[in-house]
Amino acid sequence: MKKNTILLLFCIAMMTTSVYAQKIKIKTGIEVLKQTKFKAIEGKRVGLITNPTGVDNNLKSTIDILHEAPNVNLVALYGPEHGVRGDVHAGDKIETFTDPNTGVPVYSLYGATRKPTAEMLEGIDVLVYDIQDIGCRSYTYISTMYLAMQAAAENNIAFVVLDRPNPVGGLKVEGNIVEDGFISFVSQLKIPYLYGLTCGELALMINKEMMSPTPCQLEVVKMKKWKRKMKFEDTNLQWVPASPHIPFAHSANFYPVSGILGELGYMSIGVGYTLPFEMFAAEWTNAEEFAKALNAKGLAGIEFRPIHLKPFYSVGKGENLQGVQVHLMDFDKARLSDIQFHVMEVAAELYPDKAVFDNADKGRFNMFDKVSGSDFIRTEFSKNHKFSDIQSYWMKDETQFKNQSKKYYLYK
């Protein structure tokens, strides 16, 4: 009898925990917009910039929500990189078509133009932006948002951002600010590599400081109950892949770990395997030796585990590779973007004839520089292959940006 009682209490406790785990803690911008009966766009002719991540807390598409709302007139859709439906490979161009679900025209913002033209905006009263970003400068959705804000200002159209969480939280700021001469679609804004803002907060900053001479008529529909210290898993929201190689919420944590090095095609970073952005491997490394040397650095919050693999596609396709998987043991202590530079350093120490900038395709240096926001990282690092030679430059703007951006915080 006593055993049965204990078992019953255990089951009740587990059920309670399960229910709590499923409870949604926050409301995203689209949830708040619904709650206000679409007040911000009521009676307006709406153009929606979105992709599959634009969903409510029950995973219903923002496209369908606005299309069905009786007091909203959805007249156009605009697709960023990867497309409105998320079926386009990274870098592939998208063409204009009609959405079969709604009959609404879909204009590409990753094709012939990346900025909405006056023709694309004809008959639009307000542009609405609802995309889940990943908090990293080189991820192109914020570039789309910025250019769309410019177009809205130029065409006297209102701009509404339906805010969403920064999946790496609102506290991590890492990397230098983009230099003049290195502005591109993967570094469109003069912000650090990790910028610690939600898309709504970033929009406020853009509108105040980067929209010379004319800001747009901006409104941010704030989330409810989001806190800066939250990572995405703390929100209890469902993750929708932000792009084909960001399939899980934790993938956003790893994108800055290896994304800059990944531009060179020098090593596999897990794209083409089951661990996108979570690893570093090549044919010429010894997994155990590589992991031991990296762990000897004692990087805060990080552990490197030896890994053996054969990628299905991309770098190292069909080859037996060895390397390391990166484990984030303490996310709050870890500096994410530094990890790839430590990997580059150790690779040069252990395998001098494989030093990164002596072996990587020089034709890819330009993209590396654009993503880094400067050519200083490449030119200085290549001299001695030491992170210490670029570390102070990489970190030089972080404190100033943290202080500068606080005035745009919408959440504590």
C-alpha positions as CSV (number, residue, x, y, z in Angstrom):
1,M,0.0,0.0,0.0
2,K,2.8,2.3,1.0
3,K,4.6,1.6,-2.4
4,N,1.4,2.4,-4.3
5,T,1.0,5.7,-2.5
6,I,4.6,6.7,-3.2
7,L,4.1,5.7,-6.9
8,L,0.9,7.8,-7.1
9,L,2.6,10.8,-5.5
10,F,5.5,10.5,-7.9
11,C,3.1,10.3,-10.9
12,I,1.2,13.4,-9.7
13,A,4.5,15.3,-9.3
14,M,5.6,14.3,-12.8
15,M,2.3,15.4,-14.3
16,T,2.5,18.7,-12.5
17,T,6.1,19.2,-13.8
18,S,5.0,18.3,-17.3
19,V,2.1,20.7,-17.3
20,Y,4.3,23.5,-15.9
21,A,7.0,22.8,-18.5
22,Q,4.4,23.2,-21.3
23,K,3.0,26.4,-19.9
24,I,3.9,29.4,-22.1
25,K,5.7,32.0,-20.0
26,I,5.8,34.8,-22.5
27,K,3.7,36.3,-25.2
28,T,5.4,37.3,-28.5
29,G,4.4,40.4,-30.5
30,I,1.9,38.6,-32.6
31,E,0.1,37.3,-29.4
32,V,0.0,40.8,-28.0
33,L,-1.3,42.1,-31.4
34,K,-4.1,39.6,-31.3
35,Q,-4.9,40.4,-27.7
36,T,-5.3,44.1,-28.7
37,K,-7.6,43.1,-31.6
38,F,-4.9,44.2,-34.1
39,K,-5.2,47.8,-33.0
40,A,-1.8,48.8,-34.4
41,I,-2.8,47.8,-38.0
42,E,-6.6,47.9,-37.8
43,G,-8.2,49.0,-41.1
44,K,-4.8,49.3,-42.8
45,R,-3.6,47.7,-46.0
46,V,-0.8,45.5,-44.7
47,G,2.4,44.2,-46.2
48,L,3.9,41.5,-44.1
49,I,7.6,40.6,-44.0
50,T,7.8,37.1,-42.5
51,N,8.9,33.5,-42.9
52,P,8.0,30.2,-41.2
53,T,9.2,31.5,-37.8
54,G,6.3,34.1,-37.8
55,V,3.9,32.1,-35.7
56,D,1.8,32.6,-32.6
57,N,2.2,30.5,-29.4
58,N,0.1,27.8,-31.0
59,L,2.2,27.7,-34.1
60,K,-0.4,29.3,-36.3
61,S,1.3,31.4,-39.1
62,T,1.1,35.2,-38.8
63,I,0.2,35.1,-42.5
64,D,-3.0,33.2,-41.8
65,I,-3.7,35.2,-38.7
66,L,-3.6,38.5,-40.5
67,H,-5.3,37.1,-43.6
68,E,-8.3,35.9,-41.5
69,A,-8.5,39.0,-39.2
70,P,-11.8,40.8,-40.2
71,N,-10.4,44.2,-39.5
72,V,-7.0,43.7,-41.3
73,N,-6.4,43.8,-45.0
74,L,-3.4,41.7,-45.9
75,V,-2.4,42.7,-49.4
76,A,1.2,41.7,-49.8
77,L,3.9,39.3,-48.5
78,Y,7.7,39.9,-48.5
79,G,10.2,37.1,-48.3
80,P,13.7,37.4,-46.8
81,E,16.6,35.0,-47.4
82,H,15.2,31.4,-47.4
83,G,11.8,32.7,-48.5
84,V,8.4,33.2,-46.9
85,R,7.9,29.4,-46.6
86,G,11.5,28.6,-45.7
87,D,12.1,26.4,-48.7
88,V,15.0,28.2,-50.3
89,H,18.7,27.3,-49.7
90,A,21.1,29.9,-48.2
91,G,22.2,32.4,-50.8
92,D,19.7,31.3,-53.4
93,K,17.7,34.0,-55.1
94,I,13.9,34.1,-54.8
95,E,11.4,35.4,-57.4
96,T,8.0,37.0,-57.0
97,F,5.0,34.7,-57.0
98,T,1.5,34.3,-55.6
99,D,1.0,32.6,-52.3
100,P,-1.3,29.6,-53.0
101,N,-2.7,29.6,-49.5
102,T,-4.0,33.2,-49.5
103,G,-3.8,34.4,-53.1
104,V,-1.6,37.3,-51.9
105,P,1.4,38.3,-54.0
106,V,4.8,37.5,-52.5
107,Y,7.6,39.8,-53.3
108,S,11.2,38.7,-52.9
109,L,13.6,40.7,-50.8
110,Y,16.4,38.3,-51.7
111,G,16.4,38.4,-55.4
112,A,16.7,41.3,-57.8
113,T,16.5,43.7,-54.9
114,R,16.9,43.4,-51.1
115,K,15.1,46.6,-50.4
116,P,11.4,47.0,-51.2
117,T,10.8,49.2,-54.2
118,A,8.1,51.8,-54.5
119,E,6.3,49.4,-56.9
120,M,6.4,46.6,-54.4
121,L,4.9,49.0,-51.8
122,E,2.2,50.5,-53.9
123,G,-1.1,50.4,-52.0
124,I,0.5,49.6,-48.7
125,D,-0.3,51.6,-45.5
126,V,1.9,49.7,-43.1
127,L,4.7,47.2,-43.3
128,V,4.7,44.5,-40.5
129,Y,7.9,42.6,-39.6
130,D,7.5,39.3,-37.8
131,I,10.6,37.1,-38.0
132,Q,12.5,35.1,-35.3
133,D,16.1,36.2,-35.5
134,I,19.1,34.7,-33.7
135,G,20.9,37.7,-32.3
136,C,23.9,37.6,-34.6
137,R,24.9,40.4,-37.0
138,S,25.7,38.2,-40.0
139,Y,22.3,36.6,-40.0
140,T,20.6,38.5,-42.7
141,Y,17.1,39.0,-41.4
142,I,18.0,42.1,-39.5
143,S,19.5,43.5,-42.7
144,T,16.2,42.9,-44.4
145,M,14.5,44.7,-41.5
146,Y,16.8,47.7,-41.8
147,L,16.4,48.1,-45.6
148,A,12.6,47.7,-45.2
149,M,12.6,50.5,-42.6
150,Q,14.4,52.7,-45.0
151,A,11.9,51.9,-47.8
152,A,9.0,52.6,-45.4
153,A,10.5,56.0,-44.5
154,E,11.1,56.9,-48.1
155,N,7.5,56.0,-49.1
156,N,5.8,57.4,-46.0
157,I,4.6,54.0,-44.8
158,A,4.3,53.0,-41.2
159,F,6.5,50.2,-39.9
160,V,5.4,47.8,-37.1
161,V,7.7,45.2,-35.5
162,L,6.1,42.3,-33.8
163,D,8.8,41.6,-31.2
164,R,10.3,38.2,-30.5
165,P,13.0,36.9,-28.1
166,N,16.7,37.1,-28.8
167,P,17.4,33.4,-28.5
168,V,20.8,33.9,-26.9
169,G,19.3,36.3,-24.4
170,G,19.7,40.1,-24.0
171,L,23.0,40.1,-22.2
172,K,25.7,38.8,-24.6
173,V,27.5,41.4,-26.6
174,E,30.6,40.2,-28.5
175,G,32.7,41.5,-31.3
176,N,33.8,44.7,-33.0
177,I,31.5,47.1,-34.7
178,V,31.6,47.0,-38.5
179,E,34.1,49.4,-40.1
180,D,33.4,51.6,-43.1
181,G,34.2,49.7,-46.2
182,F,32.9,46.4,-44.9
183,I,29.2,47.2,-44.8
184,S,27.4,44.4,-46.6
185,F,24.2,42.3,-46.3
186,V,26.0,40.1,-43.8
187,S,27.2,43.1,-41.8
188,Q,24.6,45.8,-42.8
189,L,24.6,47.6,-39.4
190,K,27.4,49.1,-37.3
191,I,26.8,46.8,-34.3
192,P,28.8,44.1,-32.6
193,Y,28.7,40.5,-33.9
194,L,26.4,39.6,-31.0
195,Y,24.4,42.6,-30.1
196,G,22.2,41.6,-27.2
197,L,18.9,43.2,-28.4
198,T,15.6,41.9,-29.5
199,C,14.6,42.8,-33.1
200,G,12.2,45.4,-31.7
201,E,14.9,47.0,-29.6
202,L,17.3,47.0,-32.5
203,A,14.6,48.6,-34.7
204,L,14.3,51.4,-32.1
205,M,18.1,51.9,-32.2
206,I,18.2,51.8,-36.0
207,N,15.4,54.4,-36.2
208,K,17.0,56.8,-33.8
209,E,20.7,56.5,-34.9
210,M,21.0,54.9,-38.3
211,M,18.1,56.3,-40.4
212,S,19.6,59.6,-41.5
213,P,18.1,61.9,-42.7
214,T,14.5,60.6,-42.0
215,P,13.4,57.9,-39.5
216,C,10.3,55.9,-40.2
217,Q,7.0,55.9,-38.4
218,L,7.9,53.0,-36.1
219,E,5.9,51.0,-33.6
220,V,7.1,48.0,-31.7
221,V,4.5,45.6,-30.4
222,K,6.3,44.5,-27.2
223,M,6.4,41.0,-25.8
224,K,5.0,40.2,-22.4
225,K,7.1,38.6,-19.6
226,W,10.3,38.2,-21.6
227,K,13.5,39.0,-19.5
228,R,17.0,39.8,-20.8
229,K,18.5,36.8,-18.9
230,M,16.3,34.4,-20.8
231,K,17.6,32.0,-23.4
232,F,15.1,30.6,-25.8
233,E,14.5,27.4,-23.8
234,D,13.5,29.6,-20.8
235,T,10.6,31.0,-22.7
236,N,8.8,27.6,-23.2
237,L,8.0,28.7,-26.7
238,Q,8.2,26.2,-29.6
239,W,11.2,26.7,-31.9
240,V,10.6,26.9,-35.6
241,P,13.8,26.5,-37.7
242,A,15.0,30.0,-38.5
243,S,16.8,28.6,-41.6
244,P,17.8,25.1,-42.7
245,H,20.9,25.0,-40.6
246,I,19.3,26.5,-37.5
247,P,16.9,23.6,-36.8
248,F,16.9,23.9,-33.0
249,A,16.8,26.7,-30.5
250,H,20.3,25.7,-29.3
251,S,21.6,26.0,-32.9
252,A,21.3,29.8,-32.4
253,N,23.8,29.5,-29.5
254,F,26.3,27.8,-31.8
255,Y,26.0,29.9,-34.9
256,P,28.4,32.6,-33.5
257,V,30.8,29.8,-32.3
258,S,31.9,28.8,-35.8
259,G,30.1,31.0,-38.3
260,I,33.0,33.3,-39.2
261,L,35.5,30.5,-39.7
262,G,32.8,28.6,-41.6
263,E,33.0,31.2,-44.4
264,L,36.4,29.9,-45.4
265,G,35.5,26.3,-46.1
266,Y,38.7,25.4,-44.2
267,M,37.2,22.9,-41.8
268,S,33.8,21.3,-41.4
269,I,31.8,23.2,-38.8
270,G,29.0,20.6,-38.8
271,V,27.0,22.1,-41.7
272,G,26.4,18.9,-43.8
273,Y,26.4,16.7,-40.7
274,T,24.0,16.5,-37.8
275,L,25.7,19.2,-35.7
276,P,25.5,22.5,-37.6
277,F,27.9,25.1,-36.1
278,E,28.7,22.8,-33.1
279,M,32.0,21.3,-34.2
280,F,35.3,21.7,-36.0
281,A,36.8,18.8,-38.0
282,A,39.1,18.0,-40.9
283,E,40.9,15.1,-42.5
284,W,44.2,16.2,-41.1
285,T,43.4,16.6,-37.4
286,N,43.7,14.0,-34.6
287,A,40.5,14.2,-32.6
288,E,42.0,13.3,-29.2
289,E,45.0,15.5,-29.6
290,F,42.9,18.4,-30.8
291,A,40.5,18.2,-27.9
292,K,43.3,17.9,-25.4
293,A,45.0,21.0,-26.6
294,L,41.8,23.0,-26.8
295,N,40.7,21.9,-23.3
296,A,44.2,22.9,-22.0
297,K,43.2,26.5,-22.7
298,G,40.7,26.4,-19.9
299,L,38.0,28.4,-21.7
300,A,35.3,29.5,-19.4
301,G,32.1,27.5,-19.8
302,I,33.4,25.4,-22.7
303,E,34.4,21.7,-23.0
304,F,35.7,20.1,-26.2
305,R,35.0,16.5,-26.9
306,P,36.8,14.3,-29.6
307,I,34.6,13.5,-32.5
308,H,34.9,11.2,-35.6
309,L,32.4,11.7,-38.5
310,K,31.7,11.5,-42.2
311,P,29.7,14.5,-43.5
312,F,26.8,13.9,-45.8
313,Y,27.4,17.1,-47.8
314,S,29.3,20.4,-47.8
315,V,32.9,20.5,-46.5
316,G,34.4,17.1,-46.1
317,K,31.5,15.3,-47.8
318,G,32.0,11.5,-47.7
319,E,35.4,11.8,-46.0
320,N,36.4,10.5,-42.6
321,L,37.1,13.5,-40.5
322,Q,38.3,14.0,-37.0
323,G,37.9,17.0,-34.7
324,V,36.0,18.3,-31.7
325,Q,32.4,18.9,-30.7
326,V,31.9,22.1,-28.7
327,H,29.9,21.7,-25.5
328,L,28.5,24.7,-23.7
329,M,28.8,23.7,-20.1
330,D,28.0,27.1,-18.7
331,F,26.4,29.4,-21.3
332,D,26.5,32.5,-19.2
333,K,30.3,32.3,-18.7
334,A,31.2,31.3,-22.2
335,R,32.3,33.8,-24.9
336,L,30.8,32.2,-27.9
337,S,32.4,34.0,-30.8
338,D,36.0,33.7,-29.4
339,I,35.9,29.9,-29.7
340,Q,36.6,29.8,-33.5
341,F,39.7,31.9,-33.1
342,H,41.0,29.6,-30.4
343,V,40.4,26.7,-32.7
344,M,42.3,28.5,-35.5
345,E,45.2,29.1,-33.1
346,V,45.4,25.5,-31.9
347,A,45.1,24.1,-35.4
348,A,48.2,26.2,-36.4
349,E,50.1,25.1,-33.3
350,L,49.5,21.4,-33.8
351,Y,49.5,21.3,-37.6
352,P,51.7,24.2,-38.8
353,D,51.4,23.3,-42.5
354,K,47.6,23.6,-42.1
355,A,47.5,27.1,-40.7
356,V,44.2,28.6,-41.7
357,F,45.1,31.6,-43.9
358,D,47.9,29.7,-45.6
359,N,45.5,27.0,-46.7
360,A,42.0,28.5,-47.0
361,D,40.6,29.5,-50.4
362,K,41.8,33.2,-50.9
363,G,38.7,33.8,-52.9
364,R,36.7,33.5,-49.7
365,F,38.7,36.0,-47.7
366,N,36.4,38.8,-48.8
367,M,33.3,37.1,-47.3
368,F,35.4,36.4,-44.1
369,D,36.2,40.1,-43.8
370,K,32.6,41.2,-44.4
371,V,31.3,38.8,-41.7
372,S,34.1,39.9,-39.3
373,G,33.3,43.6,-40.1
374,S,36.9,44.3,-40.9
375,D,40.0,42.9,-42.6
376,F,42.0,43.6,-39.4
377,I,41.0,40.2,-38.0
378,R,42.4,38.3,-41.0
379,T,45.5,40.3,-41.6
380,E,46.7,40.5,-38.0
381,F,45.8,36.9,-37.1
382,S,47.6,35.6,-40.2
383,K,50.9,37.0,-39.0
384,N,51.3,34.7,-36.0
385,H,48.1,32.7,-35.8
386,K,47.5,33.9,-32.3
387,F,44.1,35.0,-30.9
388,S,45.9,37.4,-28.5
389,D,46.9,39.5,-31.6
390,I,43.3,40.3,-32.4
391,Q,41.6,39.9,-29.0
392,S,41.7,43.5,-27.9
393,Y,40.4,44.6,-31.3
394,W,37.6,42.0,-31.3
395,M,36.4,43.2,-27.9
396,K,37.1,47.0,-28.2
397,D,33.5,48.1,-28.8
398,E,31.6,45.9,-26.5
399,T,31.4,48.0,-23.4
400,Q,30.5,51.2,-25.3
401,F,27.8,49.4,-27.3
402,K,26.3,47.9,-24.1
403,N,26.0,51.4,-22.6
404,Q,24.8,52.9,-25.9
405,S,22.1,50.3,-26.4
406,K,20.6,50.3,-22.9
407,K,18.5,53.4,-23.8
408,Y,16.5,51.2,-26.2
409,Y,15.8,48.4,-23.8
410,L,12.2,47.4,-23.7
411,Y,12.7,44.6,-21.1
412,K,14.7,44.2,-17.9
